[in-house]
């Protein structure tokens, strides 16, 4: 069974800046995008990765259907370890992995998937923000 010490070691080995902000909860910064922060949290037998991308209220109401269509397409075609979701009026990326046999490759692959999505998807999604012009 993996432990919090294993997750701390994976974070160190990943090379991404991070700090523990609560018991079993870390904030990870992607060096290529230091304004975005991934929350990594142990929740019982799971490791949850979560990143808030934007508030849905900012999406142009005339383009909401197109926006959600794009999200579903990205989920189906480009997300390997995680998925886009909606919670409390926010668009998030989330991934959940089982802690029991989690290895470093799976852990770092999830962080890489989030970084790739920020780099490749966010500019596409930003086009739907009403005040982005």
BAVOMI-126369 format. One line per field, with one value per residue (C-alpha): residue number from 1; chain; residue in three letters; x, y, z. Coordinates in steps of 0.02 Angstrom, whole numbers, plus 50000, padded with zeros to 5 digits. Example, Ala and Ser with C-alpha at 12.3 -4.5 7.8 and 13.67 -1.06 7.14 Angstrom:
// residues 2
seq	(1/2) .
mol	(A/A) .
type	(Ala/Ser) .
px	(50615/50684) .
py	(49775/49947) .
pz	(50390/50357) .
***
This chain:
// residues 133
seq	(1/2/3/4/5/6/7/8/9/10/11/12/13/14/15/16/17/18/19/20/21/22/23/24/25/26/27/28/29/30/31/32/33/34/35/36/37/38/39/40/41/42/43/44/45/46/47/48/49/50/51/52/53/54/55/56/57/58/59/60/61/62/63/64/65/66/67/68/69/70/71/72/73/74/75/76/77/78/79/80/81/82/83/84/85/86/87/88/89/90/91/92/93/94/95/96/97/98/99/100/101/102/103/104/105/106/107/108/109/110/111/112/113/114/115/116/117/118/119/120/121/122/123/124/125/126/127/128/129/130/131/132/133) .
mol	(A/A/A/A/A/A/A/A/A/A/A/A/A/A/A/A/A/A/A/A/A/A/A/A/A/A/A/A/A/A/A/A/A/A/A/A/A/A/A/A/A/A/A/A/A/A/A/A/A/A/A/A/A/A/A/A/A/A/A/A/A/A/A/A/A/A/A/A/A/A/A/A/A/A/A/A/A/A/A/A/A/A/A/A/A/A/A/A/A/A/A/A/A/A/A/A/A/A/A/A/A/A/A/A/A/A/A/A/A/A/A/A/A/A/A/A/A/A/A/A/A/A/A/A/A/A/A/A/A/A/A/A/A) .
type	(Unk/Unk/Unk/Unk/Unk/Unk/Unk/Unk/Unk/Unk/Unk/Unk/Unk/Unk/Unk/Unk/Unk/Unk/Unk/Unk/Unk/Unk/Unk/Unk/Unk/Unk/Unk/Unk/Unk/Unk/Unk/Unk/Unk/Unk/Unk/Unk/Unk/Unk/Unk/Unk/Unk/Unk/Unk/Unk/Unk/Unk/Unk/Unk/Unk/Unk/Unk/Unk/Unk/Unk/Unk/Unk/Unk/Unk/Unk/Unk/Unk/Unk/Unk/Unk/Unk/Unk/Unk/Unk/Unk/Unk/Unk/Unk/Unk/Unk/Unk/Unk/Unk/Unk/Unk/Unk/Unk/Unk/Unk/Unk/Unk/Unk/Unk/Unk/Unk/Unk/Unk/Unk/Unk/Unk/Unk/Unk/Unk/Unk/Unk/Unk/Unk/Unk/Unk/Unk/Unk/Unk/Unk/Unk/Unk/Unk/Unk/Unk/Unk/Unk/Unk/Unk/Unk/Unk/Unk/Unk/Unk/Unk/Unk/Unk/Unk/Unk/Unk/Unk/Unk/Unk/Unk/Unk/Unk) .
px	(50000/50066/50072/50083/50271/50265/50163/50287/50429/50337/50313/50499/50548/50430/50530/50375/50372/50246/50197/50092/49945/49850/49869/49881/49852/49982/49979/50085/50142/50180/50345/50284/50128/50165/49996/49902/49902/49855/49788/49846/49754/49746/49565/49557/49617/49626/49741/49640/49714/49611/49637/49512/49516/49381/49213/49072/48987/49125/49073/48982/48799/48778/48920/48885/48825/48979/49089/49015/49029/49214/49240/49159/49267/49425/49374/49349/49499/49639/49625/49723/49722/49592/49434/49350/49207/49096/49076/49010/49000/49180/49261/49392/49510/49506/49588/49570/49695/49697/49830/49857/49974/50008/50179/50282/50247/50060/50078/50191/50086/49937/50034/50096/49919/49862/50009/49973/49791/49836/49955/49849/49668/49657/49690/49547/49430/49478/49403/49231/49253/49140/49266/49422/49424) .
py	(50000/50171/50305/50494/50474/50392/50538/50662/50565/50566/50755/50779/50665/50755/50914/51022/51155/51106/51139/51044/51156/51035/50857/50747/50896/50979/51123/51086/51223/51185/51271/51309/51396/51459/51544/51378/51263/51080/51017/50840/50761/50591/50545/50376/50251/50378/50515/50658/50786/50943/51107/51251/51323/51455/51513/51458/51627/51700/51594/51690/51637/51630/51503/51391/51243/51254/51268/51111/51018/51063/51002/50835/50815/50856/50731/50595/50629/50712/50677/50523/50523/50653/50736/50903/50926/51057/51093/51244/51347/51313/51214/51098/50961/50811/50641/50507/50366/50220/50244/50060/50020/50194/50206/50358/50341/50347/50493/50596/50549/50630/50789/50788/50764/50916/51019/50966/51012/51184/51215/51145/51157/51315/51433/51347/51360/51539/51588/51556/51683/51833/51963/51883/51990) .
pz	(50000/49953/50087/50099/50106/49934/49866/49941/49859/49691/49707/49743/49600/49478/49497/49506/49641/49776/49957/50079/50126/50237/50296/50140/50024/49913/49790/49636/49518/49337/49297/49120/49189/49365/49386/49380/49530/49538/49702/49743/49888/49968/50002/50087/49956/49814/49753/49680/49560/49532/49440/49425/49249/49241/49304/49190/49212/49102/48952/48815/48836/48647/48633/48784/48681/48569/48726/48804/48639/48634/48813/48775/48620/48718/48853/48723/48613/48713/48900/48952/49143/49185/49125/49122/49243/49320/49504/49598/49438/49389/49249/49324/49270/49383/49392/49524/49544/49665/49797/49834/49688/49618/49537/49489/49302/49330/49451/49338/49185/49268/49306/49125/49060/49159/49094/48915/48933/49002/48859/48717/48774/48878/48731/48637/48786/48822/48653/48728/48868/48838/48898/48822/48665) .
***
